[in-house]
Amino acid sequence: MTAPALTFGEVTDQPLDLAAHEAAVADPRAGAVVSFQGVVRDHDHGRVVTRLEYEGHPSAERILREVAAEIAADPEVYAVAVSHRVGPLEIGEVALVAAVSTAHRAAAFAACARLVDEAKARLPIWKHQLFADGTEEWVNCP
């Protein structure tokens, strides 16, 4: 019998560490570790972004852990680690890190993509973008 998948989920105002997430999902059975970093870019829909801020609902970490647990429930997944940053972020800083380990690469790519997609769809975290022209916009607000 195989051990249950390890899951880690965190919402934090501290910088995110890709290597720490990859290490968290390390497993001697794993032939694949796939990771993803969501990085703050300098543009959005043709407008120049100068910086942004993420705000999260108090339930955000619980929901992120639920998403991680759902992905980890896949029998092909050995471990899942995911974190989302809140607070002010500059261009080039990492807003989301995800890592997944499985026996084979196809399953790891698919699981990591599901993890990122589900986190993006379900997390009550809102992005406040500030643009070079002095305008601003809230994204993903209910």
Chimera marker file (.cmm) of the C-alpha trace (Angstrom):
<marker_set name="trace">
<marker id="1" x="0.000" y="0.000" z="0.000" r="1" g="1" b="0" radius="0.5"/>
<marker id="2" x="1.322" y="3.452" z="-0.880" r="1" g="1" b="0" radius="0.5"/>
<marker id="3" x="1.474" y="6.316" z="1.566" r="1" g="1" b="0" radius="0.5"/>
<marker id="4" x="-1.116" y="9.074" z="1.168" r="1" g="1" b="0" radius="0.5"/>
<marker id="5" x="-0.031" y="12.131" z="-0.777" r="1" g="1" b="0" radius="0.5"/>
<marker id="6" x="1.579" y="14.947" z="1.145" r="1" g="1" b="0" radius="0.5"/>
<marker id="7" x="-0.102" y="18.300" z="0.681" r="1" g="1" b="0" radius="0.5"/>
<marker id="8" x="1.035" y="21.760" z="1.601" r="1" g="1" b="0" radius="0.5"/>
<marker id="9" x="-0.883" y="24.972" z="1.030" r="1" g="1" b="0" radius="0.5"/>
<marker id="10" x="-0.104" y="28.441" z="2.315" r="1" g="1" b="0" radius="0.5"/>
<marker id="11" x="-1.177" y="32.039" z="1.796" r="1" g="1" b="0" radius="0.5"/>
<marker id="12" x="1.563" y="34.403" z="2.922" r="1" g="1" b="0" radius="0.5"/>
<marker id="13" x="2.883" y="37.926" z="2.611" r="1" g="1" b="0" radius="0.5"/>
<marker id="14" x="6.453" y="36.608" z="2.410" r="1" g="1" b="0" radius="0.5"/>
<marker id="15" x="8.407" y="35.902" z="-0.811" r="1" g="1" b="0" radius="0.5"/>
<marker id="16" x="7.778" y="32.440" z="-2.258" r="1" g="1" b="0" radius="0.5"/>
<marker id="17" x="10.538" y="29.870" z="-2.753" r="1" g="1" b="0" radius="0.5"/>
<marker id="18" x="10.241" y="27.525" z="-5.725" r="1" g="1" b="0" radius="0.5"/>
<marker id="19" x="13.064" y="25.250" z="-4.539" r="1" g="1" b="0" radius="0.5"/>
<marker id="20" x="11.377" y="24.785" z="-1.153" r="1" g="1" b="0" radius="0.5"/>
<marker id="21" x="8.152" y="23.712" z="-2.875" r="1" g="1" b="0" radius="0.5"/>
<marker id="22" x="10.023" y="21.271" z="-5.103" r="1" g="1" b="0" radius="0.5"/>
<marker id="23" x="11.817" y="19.856" z="-2.059" r="1" g="1" b="0" radius="0.5"/>
<marker id="24" x="8.486" y="19.504" z="-0.229" r="1" g="1" b="0" radius="0.5"/>
<marker id="25" x="7.162" y="17.174" z="-2.931" r="1" g="1" b="0" radius="0.5"/>
<marker id="26" x="10.332" y="15.087" z="-3.274" r="1" g="1" b="0" radius="0.5"/>
<marker id="27" x="9.530" y="11.391" z="-3.092" r="1" g="1" b="0" radius="0.5"/>
<marker id="28" x="11.745" y="8.397" z="-3.913" r="1" g="1" b="0" radius="0.5"/>
<marker id="29" x="8.896" y="6.915" z="-6.013" r="1" g="1" b="0" radius="0.5"/>
<marker id="30" x="8.634" y="10.053" z="-8.136" r="1" g="1" b="0" radius="0.5"/>
<marker id="31" x="10.037" y="10.079" z="-11.637" r="1" g="1" b="0" radius="0.5"/>
<marker id="32" x="8.635" y="13.559" z="-12.233" r="1" g="1" b="0" radius="0.5"/>
<marker id="33" x="8.371" y="16.812" z="-10.340" r="1" g="1" b="0" radius="0.5"/>
<marker id="34" x="6.602" y="19.599" z="-12.184" r="1" g="1" b="0" radius="0.5"/>
<marker id="35" x="6.559" y="23.102" z="-10.778" r="1" g="1" b="0" radius="0.5"/>
<marker id="36" x="5.061" y="26.420" z="-11.779" r="1" g="1" b="0" radius="0.5"/>
<marker id="37" x="5.699" y="30.034" z="-10.824" r="1" g="1" b="0" radius="0.5"/>
<marker id="38" x="3.148" y="32.745" z="-11.524" r="1" g="1" b="0" radius="0.5"/>
<marker id="39" x="5.180" y="35.932" z="-11.925" r="1" g="1" b="0" radius="0.5"/>
<marker id="40" x="3.952" y="39.543" z="-11.898" r="1" g="1" b="0" radius="0.5"/>
<marker id="41" x="4.235" y="40.806" z="-15.466" r="1" g="1" b="0" radius="0.5"/>
<marker id="42" x="4.568" y="44.392" z="-16.685" r="1" g="1" b="0" radius="0.5"/>
<marker id="43" x="1.454" y="44.421" z="-18.866" r="1" g="1" b="0" radius="0.5"/>
<marker id="44" x="-2.178" y="43.401" z="-18.960" r="1" g="1" b="0" radius="0.5"/>
<marker id="45" x="-4.460" y="43.706" z="-21.989" r="1" g="1" b="0" radius="0.5"/>
<marker id="46" x="-2.175" y="46.227" z="-23.696" r="1" g="1" b="0" radius="0.5"/>
<marker id="47" x="-1.692" y="48.422" z="-20.616" r="1" g="1" b="0" radius="0.5"/>
<marker id="48" x="1.570" y="48.898" z="-18.721" r="1" g="1" b="0" radius="0.5"/>
<marker id="49" x="1.390" y="47.521" z="-15.162" r="1" g="1" b="0" radius="0.5"/>
<marker id="50" x="3.693" y="49.216" z="-12.653" r="1" g="1" b="0" radius="0.5"/>
<marker id="51" x="2.831" y="47.093" z="-9.604" r="1" g="1" b="0" radius="0.5"/>
<marker id="52" x="0.000" y="45.231" z="-7.979" r="1" g="1" b="0" radius="0.5"/>
<marker id="53" x="-1.384" y="44.172" z="-4.645" r="1" g="1" b="0" radius="0.5"/>
<marker id="54" x="-3.153" y="40.961" z="-3.730" r="1" g="1" b="0" radius="0.5"/>
<marker id="55" x="-5.781" y="40.867" z="-1.001" r="1" g="1" b="0" radius="0.5"/>
<marker id="56" x="-7.096" y="37.615" z="0.369" r="1" g="1" b="0" radius="0.5"/>
<marker id="57" x="-10.207" y="36.671" z="2.282" r="1" g="1" b="0" radius="0.5"/>
<marker id="58" x="-9.509" y="35.013" z="5.665" r="1" g="1" b="0" radius="0.5"/>
<marker id="59" x="-10.722" y="31.707" z="4.150" r="1" g="1" b="0" radius="0.5"/>
<marker id="60" x="-8.146" y="31.793" z="1.329" r="1" g="1" b="0" radius="0.5"/>
<marker id="61" x="-5.594" y="29.503" z="2.979" r="1" g="1" b="0" radius="0.5"/>
<marker id="62" x="-8.248" y="26.939" z="3.934" r="1" g="1" b="0" radius="0.5"/>
<marker id="63" x="-9.553" y="26.901" z="0.374" r="1" g="1" b="0" radius="0.5"/>
<marker id="64" x="-6.025" y="26.622" z="-1.053" r="1" g="1" b="0" radius="0.5"/>
<marker id="65" x="-5.422" y="23.603" z="1.178" r="1" g="1" b="0" radius="0.5"/>
<marker id="66" x="-8.711" y="22.076" z="0.017" r="1" g="1" b="0" radius="0.5"/>
<marker id="67" x="-7.632" y="22.499" z="-3.605" r="1" g="1" b="0" radius="0.5"/>
<marker id="68" x="-4.251" y="20.921" z="-2.820" r="1" g="1" b="0" radius="0.5"/>
<marker id="69" x="-5.944" y="18.000" z="-1.053" r="1" g="1" b="0" radius="0.5"/>
<marker id="70" x="-8.246" y="17.404" z="-4.036" r="1" g="1" b="0" radius="0.5"/>
<marker id="71" x="-5.272" y="17.229" z="-6.396" r="1" g="1" b="0" radius="0.5"/>
<marker id="72" x="-3.380" y="15.018" z="-3.940" r="1" g="1" b="0" radius="0.5"/>
<marker id="73" x="-6.335" y="12.616" z="-3.836" r="1" g="1" b="0" radius="0.5"/>
<marker id="74" x="-5.477" y="11.556" z="-7.396" r="1" g="1" b="0" radius="0.5"/>
<marker id="75" x="-3.864" y="8.113" z="-6.967" r="1" g="1" b="0" radius="0.5"/>
<marker id="76" x="-1.104" y="9.080" z="-9.411" r="1" g="1" b="0" radius="0.5"/>
<marker id="77" x="-0.027" y="12.060" z="-7.269" r="1" g="1" b="0" radius="0.5"/>
<marker id="78" x="2.581" y="11.561" z="-4.554" r="1" g="1" b="0" radius="0.5"/>
<marker id="79" x="2.754" y="15.091" z="-3.169" r="1" g="1" b="0" radius="0.5"/>
<marker id="80" x="1.471" y="18.622" z="-3.729" r="1" g="1" b="0" radius="0.5"/>
<marker id="81" x="2.801" y="21.975" z="-2.509" r="1" g="1" b="0" radius="0.5"/>
<marker id="82" x="1.216" y="25.325" z="-3.367" r="1" g="1" b="0" radius="0.5"/>
<marker id="83" x="1.449" y="28.866" z="-2.028" r="1" g="1" b="0" radius="0.5"/>
<marker id="84" x="-0.058" y="32.216" z="-2.978" r="1" g="1" b="0" radius="0.5"/>
<marker id="85" x="1.362" y="35.555" z="-1.983" r="1" g="1" b="0" radius="0.5"/>
<marker id="86" x="-0.685" y="38.504" z="-0.735" r="1" g="1" b="0" radius="0.5"/>
<marker id="87" x="0.278" y="42.137" z="-0.239" r="1" g="1" b="0" radius="0.5"/>
<marker id="88" x="2.172" y="44.474" z="-2.573" r="1" g="1" b="0" radius="0.5"/>
<marker id="89" x="4.258" y="42.861" z="-5.324" r="1" g="1" b="0" radius="0.5"/>
<marker id="90" x="6.611" y="44.429" z="-7.831" r="1" g="1" b="0" radius="0.5"/>
<marker id="91" x="7.102" y="43.413" z="-11.448" r="1" g="1" b="0" radius="0.5"/>
<marker id="92" x="9.012" y="40.119" z="-11.595" r="1" g="1" b="0" radius="0.5"/>
<marker id="93" x="8.030" y="38.920" z="-8.129" r="1" g="1" b="0" radius="0.5"/>
<marker id="94" x="6.398" y="35.530" z="-7.711" r="1" g="1" b="0" radius="0.5"/>
<marker id="95" x="2.696" y="35.505" z="-6.785" r="1" g="1" b="0" radius="0.5"/>
<marker id="96" x="1.978" y="31.746" z="-6.977" r="1" g="1" b="0" radius="0.5"/>
<marker id="97" x="4.142" y="28.650" z="-6.674" r="1" g="1" b="0" radius="0.5"/>
<marker id="98" x="2.931" y="25.102" z="-7.248" r="1" g="1" b="0" radius="0.5"/>
<marker id="99" x="4.769" y="21.769" z="-7.331" r="1" g="1" b="0" radius="0.5"/>
<marker id="100" x="3.543" y="18.213" z="-7.856" r="1" g="1" b="0" radius="0.5"/>
<marker id="101" x="5.315" y="14.849" z="-7.890" r="1" g="1" b="0" radius="0.5"/>
<marker id="102" x="4.183" y="11.678" z="-9.647" r="1" g="1" b="0" radius="0.5"/>
<marker id="103" x="5.751" y="8.583" z="-11.155" r="1" g="1" b="0" radius="0.5"/>
<marker id="104" x="5.574" y="9.907" z="-14.724" r="1" g="1" b="0" radius="0.5"/>
<marker id="105" x="5.826" y="13.310" z="-16.416" r="1" g="1" b="0" radius="0.5"/>
<marker id="106" x="2.437" y="13.361" z="-18.159" r="1" g="1" b="0" radius="0.5"/>
<marker id="107" x="0.608" y="12.858" z="-14.868" r="1" g="1" b="0" radius="0.5"/>
<marker id="108" x="2.780" y="15.494" z="-13.151" r="1" g="1" b="0" radius="0.5"/>
<marker id="109" x="2.141" y="18.098" z="-15.867" r="1" g="1" b="0" radius="0.5"/>
<marker id="110" x="-1.601" y="17.390" z="-15.791" r="1" g="1" b="0" radius="0.5"/>
<marker id="111" x="-1.821" y="17.510" z="-11.994" r="1" g="1" b="0" radius="0.5"/>
<marker id="112" x="0.172" y="20.742" z="-11.755" r="1" g="1" b="0" radius="0.5"/>
<marker id="113" x="-2.017" y="22.363" z="-14.417" r="1" g="1" b="0" radius="0.5"/>
<marker id="114" x="-5.165" y="21.295" z="-12.525" r="1" g="1" b="0" radius="0.5"/>
<marker id="115" x="-3.701" y="22.632" z="-9.294" r="1" g="1" b="0" radius="0.5"/>
<marker id="116" x="-2.956" y="26.055" z="-10.779" r="1" g="1" b="0" radius="0.5"/>
<marker id="117" x="-6.269" y="26.253" z="-12.644" r="1" g="1" b="0" radius="0.5"/>
<marker id="118" x="-8.331" y="25.283" z="-9.591" r="1" g="1" b="0" radius="0.5"/>
<marker id="119" x="-6.429" y="27.668" z="-7.313" r="1" g="1" b="0" radius="0.5"/>
<marker id="120" x="-6.972" y="30.511" z="-9.761" r="1" g="1" b="0" radius="0.5"/>
<marker id="121" x="-10.673" y="29.689" z="-10.144" r="1" g="1" b="0" radius="0.5"/>
<marker id="122" x="-11.536" y="29.183" z="-6.485" r="1" g="1" b="0" radius="0.5"/>
<marker id="123" x="-9.277" y="31.281" z="-4.291" r="1" g="1" b="0" radius="0.5"/>
<marker id="124" x="-10.852" y="34.373" z="-2.768" r="1" g="1" b="0" radius="0.5"/>
<marker id="125" x="-7.766" y="36.440" z="-3.583" r="1" g="1" b="0" radius="0.5"/>
<marker id="126" x="-8.190" y="39.682" z="-5.492" r="1" g="1" b="0" radius="0.5"/>
<marker id="127" x="-5.617" y="41.527" z="-7.589" r="1" g="1" b="0" radius="0.5"/>
<marker id="128" x="-5.390" y="45.318" z="-7.537" r="1" g="1" b="0" radius="0.5"/>
<marker id="129" x="-3.397" y="46.405" z="-10.595" r="1" g="1" b="0" radius="0.5"/>
<marker id="130" x="-1.777" y="49.828" z="-10.865" r="1" g="1" b="0" radius="0.5"/>
<marker id="131" x="-1.068" y="51.108" z="-14.370" r="1" g="1" b="0" radius="0.5"/>
<marker id="132" x="1.519" y="53.532" z="-15.757" r="1" g="1" b="0" radius="0.5"/>
<marker id="133" x="-1.225" y="55.934" z="-16.891" r="1" g="1" b="0" radius="0.5"/>
<marker id="134" x="-2.361" y="56.401" z="-13.274" r="1" g="1" b="0" radius="0.5"/>
<marker id="135" x="-5.434" y="54.184" z="-13.557" r="1" g="1" b="0" radius="0.5"/>
<marker id="136" x="-6.084" y="51.091" z="-11.507" r="1" g="1" b="0" radius="0.5"/>
<marker id="137" x="-8.223" y="47.972" z="-11.717" r="1" g="1" b="0" radius="0.5"/>
<marker id="138" x="-9.444" y="45.224" z="-9.394" r="1" g="1" b="0" radius="0.5"/>
<marker id="139" x="-9.416" y="41.737" z="-10.937" r="1" g="1" b="0" radius="0.5"/>
<marker id="140" x="-11.336" y="38.654" z="-9.747" r="1" g="1" b="0" radius="0.5"/>
<marker id="141" x="-13.575" y="40.660" z="-7.433" r="1" g="1" b="0" radius="0.5"/>
<marker id="142" x="-17.042" y="39.254" z="-6.809" r="1" g="1" b="0" radius="0.5"/>
<link id1="1" id2="2" r="1" g="1" b="0" radius="0.2"/>
<link id1="2" id2="3" r="1" g="1" b="0" radius="0.2"/>
<link id1="3" id2="4" r="1" g="1" b="0" radius="0.2"/>
<link id1="4" id2="5" r="1" g="1" b="0" radius="0.2"/>
<link id1="5" id2="6" r="1" g="1" b="0" radius="0.2"/>
<link id1="6" id2="7" r="1" g="1" b="0" radius="0.2"/>
<link id1="7" id2="8" r="1" g="1" b="0" radius="0.2"/>
<link id1="8" id2="9" r="1" g="1" b="0" radius="0.2"/>
<link id1="9" id2="10" r="1" g="1" b="0" radius="0.2"/>
<link id1="10" id2="11" r="1" g="1" b="0" radius="0.2"/>
<link id1="11" id2="12" r="1" g="1" b="0" radius="0.2"/>
<link id1="12" id2="13" r="1" g="1" b="0" radius="0.2"/>
<link id1="13" id2="14" r="1" g="1" b="0" radius="0.2"/>
<link id1="14" id2="15" r="1" g="1" b="0" radius="0.2"/>
<link id1="15" id2="16" r="1" g="1" b="0" radius="0.2"/>
<link id1="16" id2="17" r="1" g="1" b="0" radius="0.2"/>
<link id1="17" id2="18" r="1" g="1" b="0" radius="0.2"/>
<link id1="18" id2="19" r="1" g="1" b="0" radius="0.2"/>
<link id1="19" id2="20" r="1" g="1" b="0" radius="0.2"/>
<link id1="20" id2="21" r="1" g="1" b="0" radius="0.2"/>
<link id1="21" id2="22" r="1" g="1" b="0" radius="0.2"/>
<link id1="22" id2="23" r="1" g="1" b="0" radius="0.2"/>
<link id1="23" id2="24" r="1" g="1" b="0" radius="0.2"/>
<link id1="24" id2="25" r="1" g="1" b="0" radius="0.2"/>
<link id1="25" id2="26" r="1" g="1" b="0" radius="0.2"/>
<link id1="26" id2="27" r="1" g="1" b="0" radius="0.2"/>
<link id1="27" id2="28" r="1" g="1" b="0" radius="0.2"/>
<link id1="28" id2="29" r="1" g="1" b="0" radius="0.2"/>
<link id1="29" id2="30" r="1" g="1" b="0" radius="0.2"/>
<link id1="30" id2="31" r="1" g="1" b="0" radius="0.2"/>
<link id1="31" id2="32" r="1" g="1" b="0" radius="0.2"/>
<link id1="32" id2="33" r="1" g="1" b="0" radius="0.2"/>
<link id1="33" id2="34" r="1" g="1" b="0" radius="0.2"/>
<link id1="34" id2="35" r="1" g="1" b="0" radius="0.2"/>
<link id1="35" id2="36" r="1" g="1" b="0" radius="0.2"/>
<link id1="36" id2="37" r="1" g="1" b="0" radius="0.2"/>
<link id1="37" id2="38" r="1" g="1" b="0" radius="0.2"/>
<link id1="38" id2="39" r="1" g="1" b="0" radius="0.2"/>
<link id1="39" id2="40" r="1" g="1" b="0" radius="0.2"/>
<link id1="40" id2="41" r="1" g="1" b="0" radius="0.2"/>
<link id1="41" id2="42" r="1" g="1" b="0" radius="0.2"/>
<link id1="42" id2="43" r="1" g="1" b="0" radius="0.2"/>
<link id1="43" id2="44" r="1" g="1" b="0" radius="0.2"/>
<link id1="44" id2="45" r="1" g="1" b="0" radius="0.2"/>
<link id1="45" id2="46" r="1" g="1" b="0" radius="0.2"/>
<link id1="46" id2="47" r="1" g="1" b="0" radius="0.2"/>
<link id1="47" id2="48" r="1" g="1" b="0" radius="0.2"/>
<link id1="48" id2="49" r="1" g="1" b="0" radius="0.2"/>
<link id1="49" id2="50" r="1" g="1" b="0" radius="0.2"/>
<link id1="50" id2="51" r="1" g="1" b="0" radius="0.2"/>
<link id1="51" id2="52" r="1" g="1" b="0" radius="0.2"/>
<link id1="52" id2="53" r="1" g="1" b="0" radius="0.2"/>
<link id1="53" id2="54" r="1" g="1" b="0" radius="0.2"/>
<link id1="54" id2="55" r="1" g="1" b="0" radius="0.2"/>
<link id1="55" id2="56" r="1" g="1" b="0" radius="0.2"/>
<link id1="56" id2="57" r="1" g="1" b="0" radius="0.2"/>
<link id1="57" id2="58" r="1" g="1" b="0" radius="0.2"/>
<link id1="58" id2="59" r="1" g="1" b="0" radius="0.2"/>
<link id1="59" id2="60" r="1" g="1" b="0" radius="0.2"/>
<link id1="60" id2="61" r="1" g="1" b="0" radius="0.2"/>
<link id1="61" id2="62" r="1" g="1" b="0" radius="0.2"/>
<link id1="62" id2="63" r="1" g="1" b="0" radius="0.2"/>
<link id1="63" id2="64" r="1" g="1" b="0" radius="0.2"/>
<link id1="64" id2="65" r="1" g="1" b="0" radius="0.2"/>
<link id1="65" id2="66" r="1" g="1" b="0" radius="0.2"/>
<link id1="66" id2="67" r="1" g="1" b="0" radius="0.2"/>
<link id1="67" id2="68" r="1" g="1" b="0" radius="0.2"/>
<link id1="68" id2="69" r="1" g="1" b="0" radius="0.2"/>
<link id1="69" id2="70" r="1" g="1" b="0" radius="0.2"/>
<link id1="70" id2="71" r="1" g="1" b="0" radius="0.2"/>
<link id1="71" id2="72" r="1" g="1" b="0" radius="0.2"/>
<link id1="72" id2="73" r="1" g="1" b="0" radius="0.2"/>
<link id1="73" id2="74" r="1" g="1" b="0" radius="0.2"/>
<link id1="74" id2="75" r="1" g="1" b="0" radius="0.2"/>
<link id1="75" id2="76" r="1" g="1" b="0" radius="0.2"/>
<link id1="76" id2="77" r="1" g="1" b="0" radius="0.2"/>
<link id1="77" id2="78" r="1" g="1" b="0" radius="0.2"/>
<link id1="78" id2="79" r="1" g="1" b="0" radius="0.2"/>
<link id1="79" id2="80" r="1" g="1" b="0" radius="0.2"/>
<link id1="80" id2="81" r="1" g="1" b="0" radius="0.2"/>
<link id1="81" id2="82" r="1" g="1" b="0" radius="0.2"/>
<link id1="82" id2="83" r="1" g="1" b="0" radius="0.2"/>
<link id1="83" id2="84" r="1" g="1" b="0" radius="0.2"/>
<link id1="84" id2="85" r="1" g="1" b="0" radius="0.2"/>
<link id1="85" id2="86" r="1" g="1" b="0" radius="0.2"/>
<link id1="86" id2="87" r="1" g="1" b="0" radius="0.2"/>
<link id1="87" id2="88" r="1" g="1" b="0" radius="0.2"/>
<link id1="88" id2="89" r="1" g="1" b="0" radius="0.2"/>
<link id1="89" id2="90" r="1" g="1" b="0" radius="0.2"/>
<link id1="90" id2="91" r="1" g="1" b="0" radius="0.2"/>
<link id1="91" id2="92" r="1" g="1" b="0" radius="0.2"/>
<link id1="92" id2="93" r="1" g="1" b="0" radius="0.2"/>
<link id1="93" id2="94" r="1" g="1" b="0" radius="0.2"/>
<link id1="94" id2="95" r="1" g="1" b="0" radius="0.2"/>
<link id1="95" id2="96" r="1" g="1" b="0" radius="0.2"/>
<link id1="96" id2="97" r="1" g="1" b="0" radius="0.2"/>
<link id1="97" id2="98" r="1" g="1" b="0" radius="0.2"/>
<link id1="98" id2="99" r="1" g="1" b="0" radius="0.2"/>
<link id1="99" id2="100" r="1" g="1" b="0" radius="0.2"/>
<link id1="100" id2="101" r="1" g="1" b="0" radius="0.2"/>
<link id1="101" id2="102" r="1" g="1" b="0" radius="0.2"/>
<link id1="102" id2="103" r="1" g="1" b="0" radius="0.2"/>
<link id1="103" id2="104" r="1" g="1" b="0" radius="0.2"/>
<link id1="104" id2="105" r="1" g="1" b="0" radius="0.2"/>
<link id1="105" id2="106" r="1" g="1" b="0" radius="0.2"/>
<link id1="106" id2="107" r="1" g="1" b="0" radius="0.2"/>
<link id1="107" id2="108" r="1" g="1" b="0" radius="0.2"/>
<link id1="108" id2="109" r="1" g="1" b="0" radius="0.2"/>
<link id1="109" id2="110" r="1" g="1" b="0" radius="0.2"/>
<link id1="110" id2="111" r="1" g="1" b="0" radius="0.2"/>
<link id1="111" id2="112" r="1" g="1" b="0" radius="0.2"/>
<link id1="112" id2="113" r="1" g="1" b="0" radius="0.2"/>
<link id1="113" id2="114" r="1" g="1" b="0" radius="0.2"/>
<link id1="114" id2="115" r="1" g="1" b="0" radius="0.2"/>
<link id1="115" id2="116" r="1" g="1" b="0" radius="0.2"/>
<link id1="116" id2="117" r="1" g="1" b="0" radius="0.2"/>
<link id1="117" id2="118" r="1" g="1" b="0" radius="0.2"/>
<link id1="118" id2="119" r="1" g="1" b="0" radius="0.2"/>
<link id1="119" id2="120" r="1" g="1" b="0" radius="0.2"/>
<link id1="120" id2="121" r="1" g="1" b="0" radius="0.2"/>
<link id1="121" id2="122" r="1" g="1" b="0" radius="0.2"/>
<link id1="122" id2="123" r="1" g="1" b="0" radius="0.2"/>
<link id1="123" id2="124" r="1" g="1" b="0" radius="0.2"/>
<link id1="124" id2="125" r="1" g="1" b="0" radius="0.2"/>
<link id1="125" id2="126" r="1" g="1" b="0" radius="0.2"/>
<link id1="126" id2="127" r="1" g="1" b="0" radius="0.2"/>
<link id1="127" id2="128" r="1" g="1" b="0" radius="0.2"/>
<link id1="128" id2="129" r="1" g="1" b="0" radius="0.2"/>
<link id1="129" id2="130" r="1" g="1" b="0" radius="0.2"/>
<link id1="130" id2="131" r="1" g="1" b="0" radius="0.2"/>
<link id1="131" id2="132" r="1" g="1" b="0" radius="0.2"/>
<link id1="132" id2="133" r="1" g="1" b="0" radius="0.2"/>
<link id1="133" id2="134" r="1" g="1" b="0" radius="0.2"/>
<link id1="134" id2="135" r="1" g="1" b="0" radius="0.2"/>
<link id1="135" id2="136" r="1" g="1" b="0" radius="0.2"/>
<link id1="136" id2="137" r="1" g="1" b="0" radius="0.2"/>
<link id1="137" id2="138" r="1" g="1" b="0" radius="0.2"/>
<link id1="138" id2="139" r="1" g="1" b="0" radius="0.2"/>
<link id1="139" id2="140" r="1" g="1" b="0" radius="0.2"/>
<link id1="140" id2="141" r="1" g="1" b="0" radius="0.2"/>
<link id1="141" id2="142" r="1" g="1" b="0" radius="0.2"/>
</marker_set>
